[in-house]
Amino acid sequence: MKQQDFRFFHRLRVRWAEVDMQKIVFNAHYLMYFDTASTDYWRALGLPFEEAMHQLGGDLYLKKASVEYHGSARFDDRLEVALKCERVGNSSLVFTGAIFRADALLVTGELVYVFADPATQTSKAVPDALRSLLSRFEAGQAVLSLKTGDWAALGKDAAKVRTAVFVEEQGILLEMEWDEADGTAIHAVAYNGLGQGIATGRLIRHASGVGKIGRMAVHRALRGSHTGQSILEALLDAARQRGDAEVMLYAQCSAEGFYQRLGFAPRGEPFDEVGIPHIEMFRRL
């Protein structure tokens, strides 16, 4: 089994607490590594797991886990935990896993899940939507789609994401989240393979030749998956097509690094908005 056999990798570093008296990783922790990687696998598919399973009308239950050891990991080793969906049966999903240190194969494993009714824990057929999504991902195809448009077309899905992030998570008052600019803005929404909106943002006209990006929100389970970057790039493209020479935004200070990595520079001093520290940032187009 080689690294090129896999599309998905979860990277981690061995912690001191995971090493036993033999100064190697205790055997049971490798199952934890596979389980941790499986969470990231669903994130790579663009699925907030609980909401996705609710929409699919079931849940996944582990039926069988097997691990074979070929070598040992030690404290501070950097590991790559690889996973792939090997096979989808009528109600089962079979995942193959491997743990590498550089090019060295340390552990292989197999995880067998059953899709079942959560109320009765009786098996159900794997929904076609999930079956198709897994197939596309393992084939290297895109699993997310992105739409830009007006509030009439995208407002319902954008509002759901914004409510979850800004109102429910960050505690911003509901009446402060909506304004008249939504009606004239260009909105962007990212959708996963189940048609769920998972990220959004908007572009308004701030001044002559200057666009303003705002209301950037990503479902909390999908942060770190580059979905927010896709939204931002779509809005930058829309600003270019409109002829804007510059875009600016008010970034939450906790997200300043994200925008800097994408070419934005800070301007002025931090300020408070809706009780959250912000800073103005801009980018020339």
N, C-alpha and C positions, 0 to 999 in steps of 0.2 A: 504494500500500500504506500503510495507516494503523495506528496503535497499536490501535485498536478491533477490528482483524482478528485479534488474538491474545489468548489467555488467559494465556500464560506469558511472563514476562520475567526475565532475569538481569541484574542491575545491576553495573556495574564502573566504575572510574575509570582513565583512560589513564595509564600509567606512563612515566617518562622514557625507559626502555630501549626502549620501543615506537615512539619517534619517530625519523624518519630525518633526513638532512641538509636536506630540504625543510621541516623542522619540522612535518611531518604524520605520522600513523601509517603505518608501512611497510605496504604492501598485504597482505603475507602474514599479518600479525598478525590481520587480520579473520577469517581461517579459524580461527585459534586462539581468537578470541572466540566463534565459533559452536561450536567443539568444547567449550570450557569451559561454555558455556550448555547444551549437550546433556547434560552430566553432571548439572547442576542440574535439567534436565527430568525425568530418570529419578527423581531424588530427589523431585520434586513428585508423581510417580506413586506414591511410597512403595516404590520398588524398590531394594534394595541390588543393584546391577547384576550383579556376578559371581554371586551366589547365585541371582538371578532367572533369569539365562540358563542356569545349570546345571539348575535345575528345569525350564525350558522345553525343554531338550535341544538347545540350539544357541547361536549367538552372532551378533552383528551385525558385518558387514564393510562398510566404506565402498566403494561402487562408483563414485560420481561426486560431485564437488563443484564448484559453479560460483558465482562471485561477480561482482556488477555494482556498480560504484562510481558514486554520485550526488553525493557530497560527501566532505570530509575531516575526520577527527577530529584533535584536537591535544592536546598535553600537558595533563593535568589535567581534560580534558573528562569529564563524567559521562555515561555511555552506558547505554542500555537495549537489550539483545540479546533480541529476540523470536523464539520458535520455535513452530511448530505442525506436527503430523503432518497433512500434506495428503491423503495417500492411502496405503492399504495394499493392495498387490497380492497375488499368490499367494505370492511369497517376498520381495517388496521393500517397503520403507517409504520414502516420500518426505516429507522435511521442508522446509518453507519457512521462511526466516529473514529478519529485517530488523534493522538497527541504527539506533537513533534517538538524536539529541542533542536533548533536549526534544521539540519537535514536528517537527524536521527529520529527514527520512529520508536517511541517509548511505550505507547499503549494503544490498543485497538479496542473497539467496543461496538455493541449493537443494542439499540433501544427499540422496543416494540410497543407502540401505543395503540389503544383502541378508542375510536370515536364513539361516544355513548351519551345517552340521555342523563343529565345530571340528577334528575329526580329519582330515577329508578336504577341508574348505573347499568342499564342494559344497552348492548351495542346497537349502533345505527349505521347506516351506509354513510360513507364519507361523502359530504356534499360535493357536487360537481364543481362549484366555485372554488373550493379549497383544493380539490384535485388538480384543477387547471392552473391555479396559482403556483402550486408546488412544482408542477411540470415546467412552467415558464421560467421560474427562478432557476431551477437546476439546468435548464437549457441555456442560461445566460441571457435571457430576454428581460426587458424592462417589466417591473411589477407595479410601478407608479405611473400615474398620468397627471398632467398639469393643465389646468384651464385658466384662461384669462377672459374677463368679460365685465359686464356691469352688474349692479346690485340685483336687478331683476332676475338675472340668470344664475348668479352665484351667491346671493345674499343669504339664503337659508343655510347653506353649508358653511359659509364663512362665519355667520353669526353663531353657529353651534360651537365651532372651534374657539372663537373669541370669548364666548360666555364661559366655556370650561377653563380657559387659561386665565383671562383677566378678572372675571367676576368670581368664579368659584375657587380658583387656586390662589390668586393674588389679592382678592378681597376688594377689588375696585367696585364702587357703586354702579349698579346696572345702568342708571340714568346717565352716568358719565361716560359710558362706553360707546354710546350711539350719538351721531351728530349728522348734520345735513350733508357733510362732505361724502358720506357713503353713497348718496344718490348720484354724484357726478364722478366718483373715483373709478379708476381701473382696478379691479380686484383680481387676485390670483388665488387659486385653491388647488392643493395637491390631493389626489385621491389614491387610495390603495386598490388592490385587486378586487375588493368586495364593494367598491363604490363609496367607501366611507371617506369623508373629508377629514384630513389629518393635519393640515397646515394652511395658513392663509396670510395675506398681506394686501396692502392697497397702495395706490399711487394717486396723488392729487397734484394739482397745479398750485405751487406755492407763490411763485412770482414769474415774471416774464423770463422764459428760458430755464426756469428752475422747478424741478419736480420734488415733491416731498413723499417719502415712503413712510408708512406707518402701519399700526395695527398688525405688526408681525407676530404671529402666534403659531406654535407647533405643539401638537399633542404631547403631553409630558412623557409618554412611553416611547415616543419616536425621536426625542432629542438626541443629538449626536449621530444621527443617521444621514446627515447632509440634506435632509428635506427642506430645512429652513434656507439653506444655500440655494436650492432650486427655486424656491419662491422669490428670493431676492434677485436672482439672475433674470427671472422672467419679468420682474418689474423694471429692472434696469433696461432690458431690451425694449419694453414698452415705452420707457422714457426716451430712449434713443430714436425710436421710430416716430415719436411725437416731435422730435427736434430739440429736446431739452439739452442744454449744455452742462448742466450740473444737477445732481440729486442730493438732497439733504434729509436728515432724519433726526429724531430725538431718541437716542438709544438709552435703554436702561443701563446704568453703569455696570451691572453684572454681565451685560452682553457686549461691552465695548470691545473686548478682544475678538469676538466673532466678526464684528464689522471691520475691524482693522485688518484682519486676515483677508478680507474680501475687497480691500482697496480704499476703505473709508478712513478719513483722518478726523481727529477731534478738533472742535473749534469753540473757543470760549471756556467758561468755567462750568462745572457741574451745577445743576439746579434741581429743585424738587418739583415733581409733577404727580398729582394724585397720591402724594405721600411716598413716592418712590424716587430715589436719586436717578437723574438722567443727565446726559450730556449731548450737545449738538454735534453731529458728525456730517461730513460731506464727501462727495466724490465727483471729480470732473469726468465728463463723458467725451 
